[in-house]
Amino acid sequence: MDLAIDAPTPAAPDCADDGTWLACIECDETFAPFEAVRYTCDECDGLLEVRYDDPPTFDEFGAGAPSEGPDRGVWRYREALPFDLGVTLPEGDTPLHRVPRIEEAVGVDALRIKHEGMNPTGSFKDRGMTVGVRVAEELGVGALACASTGNTSAALAAYGGRGGMETLVLLPEGKVAAGKIAQASLHGARILEVAGNFDACLDIVQELAARGEAYLLNSLNPFRLEGQKTIGFEILEEFRDDYGDFPDRIVLPVGNAGNTAALYKAFRELVQSGALAVDEVPKLTGVQAEGAAPMVEAIEEGNDEVRRWEEVETRATAIRIGNPVNAPKALPGIRNTGGTAVAVSDSAITDAQRDLAEEGVGVEPASAASLAGLRKLRREGVVDDDEQVVCLTTGHLLKDPDAAYAAGSDPEPVPNDVDAVVEHLRD
């Protein structure tokens, strides 16, 4: 399957449903989108993509809205999605923050922060779930499942609950922030803590899904990425409205590489529709923590595949992943847009988290990796001073309150007396 940025719009095969179908990125096999539960190719087990025979332009976004549907957020882009409306809370329409002090310190022409932590459950995962749970309804399944470092479980539980479905989440024991477990629990998920890392959880939940125990809604599911690609549409529209053109580069954290793959797919579809020129496509730049950087290793070594890291460790729990399942889609996205990937230390991530917070943008550690990565690439001369950059932050500060507390300043005890408080402040 051609994943080139200038690949032409594919013709719909006979199995297409209203111009939509599934295609294998490895062997080109095609499948009807909703006739059966399917996560990978029946022929070669390759990753699947949702394909359309008529990708929309910017002018078509927001058109054809059902009377009950939102005109902002994910479902504004219904013309680029399999349905007109999904199970919605609603999601998307997140802010593109200005951070003038950081922008000046980093030394680029423009810097904006796309804060996905402002979604209903506090992360970008809501964009994927609004589409994925709608597909589950179409397929007639009643139970949903995922492996998670935390954010996926919260989103799955909320959207599954909204859709009246049972939800099961598998978490790596002792490796998930308390705020995320609390969300999944309160939204009604059944939570299993596995004595292993995230990748072990994903291995188990994939086998459960293969046995028909539940519908898998990790980013291995191609419909998840359809919701997530709307991040790319929003960034381009919002940035163009403010600056008159598109950003030169988008820097984003990489865990399972779903967002990297999803944004690249969004840009390819816009190129196919004629809405975006190839030279206008932003450079996709991935950032991982040094203790969990298999994508960076593959980019730096020029490898076509990612080597699974069996041992991973970082305080940025949301990207503590050693085997990014979407690497076959994401690696071409980075390379074909002229981007790169970089690994950063946990201390650099904490510094970036503090600095974003001082600008009023509260994010969890993994989110701050994007800013930490941009700073490193500026120091190394990879990012030029005339570039216009968007950093994607993926989760809210309160997703990991322990990390936020550790990164912040300690409370100062004072006596119960106004004069003593004044004296303390002056000292």
Secondary structure, 3 states (H helix, E strand, C coil): CCCCCCCCCCCCCCCCECCEEEEECCCCCEECCCCCCCCECCCCCCEEEEEECCCCCHHHCCCCCCCCCCCCCHHHHHHHCCCCCCCCCCCCCCCEEECHHHHHHHCCCEEEEEEHHHCCCCECHHHHHHHHHHHHHHHCCCEEEEECCCHHHHHHHHHHHHCCCEEEEEEECCCCCHHHHHHHHHCCCEEEEECCCHHHHHHHHHHHHHCCCCEECCCCCHHHHHHHCHHHHHHHHHHHHHHCCCCCEEEEECCCCHHHHHHHHHHHHHHHHCCCCHHHCCEEEEEEECCCCHHHHHHHHCCCCCCCCCCCCCCCHHHCCCCCCCHHHHHHHHHHCCCCEEEECHHHHHHHHHHHHHCCCCECHHHHHHHHHHHHHHHCCCCCCCCEEEEEECEEHHHCHHHHHHHCCCCCCCCCCHHHHHHHHHC
